[in-house]
Amino acid sequence: MKNIPWTKFVPLITLILCIGIFAVADAAFLGERNLTNLARQVSVNCILAFGMTIIILLGHIDLSLGSVLALGAVVGALLQDGGLRDAGPQGAIISMLAVFGVCGALGFFNGAMVSKLKMPSFVVSLGLLVIARGAALILSDGSRIGPLSDSFRSLGTGFIPPSISLALIVVGCVAAISSVILTRHSQALGKSLGILFISLIAFRVFYFYQGIPIPVVIMATVFVLLYVALHYSPYGRYVYAVGGNPEAARLCGLPVQKVLLSAFALMGVLVALSALIESGRIDAGDPNAGNLYELDAIAAVVIGGTSLRGGVGGITGTLLGALLMGVVNNGMSLMNIPSNYQMVIKGLIIIGAVLLDVTSRRRTQR
């Protein structure tokens, strides 16, 4: 059996410890309402972090996603406010397509600058961060734009009915365990028990409240699609190869430029999804939305074990990292810890995760 580094279990152990601490500190933490709200809130960071995982696996970074999210939300809200709010589902669809168009185009722009012109992703995305935020403030005149139609808000506020939620949980649990068993994974028993445990928690939380929030369904769908793409498709092999050694991948004939371009374009699409969820949740297009979301996404990726040097990691660890960040944010809020102290604690968590990554790499090299 292959030896698994103990660092792989640090995010999971830390997550369990944090849940235990916050549960003892405040009984409301494990309440169905709070856990449902927590799941809905963490969905946005999960979706963004999944896209960031692919970019970091390629050895790059995207600092613009929070500002692009704000710009996409403002564009959608402007169209709603311009008359599409009263056009029903058709108006909502047009507004949503506009959000996808704007965010997707900006993601494509990042990718083109990095893959075609060989510009550093840090510099390109930093410039776009400023441009997109400024454009959002200009278009909205610095104010929230709302309210939005019920159809437009559905992605952020809707719920799957409890009975259908139960069916989805059962089907998802059976499919996930079957996949683990059929692939003959070395840790099949442990993974199967973990999946069963998560499914029981989901049943306990969602079935007895209002059902599964739509943002959680979207997040789970994105996770499954990207997991399959990274582990069971040529594209996933290309990502790891390019991230591990771009020059060797190029010499082997892999489409390095296309892989980079597609990763940033995908990030734009996922930012659009997050913008729709976020604006639907607050019933407005906010030019200040998404502030520091890129840092939360990067933190989730690094905490989950993906190396900032590229080529090592995956979205399963990212999911744990995003859940950990969400639990910490939610628990600290319930304990009424001042926001300034929360920022310090989150920063220490990020530094600790990077330190763990560096230490683990050094031991591996020895």
Buried (B, 14 or more C-beta within 10 A) or exposed (E): EEEEEEBEEBBBEBBEEBBEBBEEEBEEBBBBEBBBBBBBBBBBBBBBBBBBBBBBBBBBBBBBBBBBBBBBBBBBBBBBBEEBBEBEEEBBBBBBEBBBBBBBEBBBBBBBBBBEEEBEBEEBBBBBBEBBBEBBBEBBEEEBBBBBBBBBBBBBBBBBEBEEBBEBBEEBBEEBBEBBEEEEEEEBEEBBEBBEEBBEEBBEBBBEBBBBBBBBBBBBEBBBEBBEBBBEEEBBBBBBBBBBBBEEBBEEEBBBBBBBBBBBBBBBBBBBBBBBBBBBBBBBBBBBBBEEBBBBBBBBBBBBBBBBBBBBBBBBBBBBBBBBBBBBBBBBEBEEBEEEEBEEEBEEBBEBBBEBBEEBBEEEEE
